[in-house]
Amino acid sequence: MANSRSTPSSTSPSAPTPWKLPDQSDRTWLVTGATNGIGLEAAREAARAGARLLLPVRDAGRGQAVAGELRRLGAEVVVGHLDLADLASVHAFAASLDEPIDVLVNNAGAVTPRRRETTDGFEMILGTNFLGPFALTNLIAGHLRGRVVIVGSGAHQSGQVDAADPHFRHRRWSIAAAYAQSKLCDMLWARALQHRLTAQPGTVDVQLAHPGWAVTNIQNATGVPVLDRAVTGVCRLIGQSAADGALPVLEAAMTGLPPLTYFGPDGFRQWRGRPEPQQTSALAGDDAAAEAVWALGVRETGTDLSAADA
């Protein structure tokens, strides 16, 4: 897959960086979380490049509004229903899929101001950010034809996975701990997934990206409006726009570098800047930890990746 890197003209949150993808008119992208933030910006760029877009969304009204915008950019867009916090919804969406996917962008995620549980009893952040996408990818693996992008976060650097209590039923929950655990799970899941894809015939590979400190809805997660506004204000000063935050995701979707390359901004503390390969934490590169997270995903979701799936 050819590398299509462009040089950002700006990293200011108020001046979105242009990005020109190569022609995608013969390719289908499936982007989760495309109704706002990073997912929406990635979908816009794919639409401008002519991709056919599949948008699985939880909110049908918002999904149709985004689809209308993307159609005005010339894209063919199909909207489906998907709630990553509900395994029945994940299974139903996967069963409805009947076409090849060239680029799967696992972008959707959640942050909650207090501990909540999914329909299936999972801690909400872990369920939405890791377990739901894990199940989705396994269930649609037979449709994948090119690239899987898993959107991580620099927060994985401080993450720890407690396989005995991943849902914080017996330990103290906090936004930071739950989010960091979910993003470390994503990094390790990517590694275990790539190992399985490498062992099977086919051309699917996995790449990783993180958006830096981008201005998205994730800043509105504390449940305290004054604090949310303060965090967003700081992010606007030292971070970057959602459009710029999508650049590492687009780089990961198009790169010709080896699998499991981790793209993020090249600026101070990776908060903003041009998309470049970055280092993961040592734990995120640990094969034994990756297999343990894969086993956690299988145990909780009841889905796995067999040789017939890829």
Helices and strands as residue ranges (DSSP letters): E 28-31, H 37-48, E 52-57, H 60-72, E 77-81, H 87-96, E 101-106, H 124-126, I 127-131, H 132-139, G 141-143, E 144-151, G 154-158, H 175-198, E 205-209, G 217-220, H 225-238, H 242-245, H 247-254, E 262-265, G 268-270, E 275-277, G 283-285, H 287-301
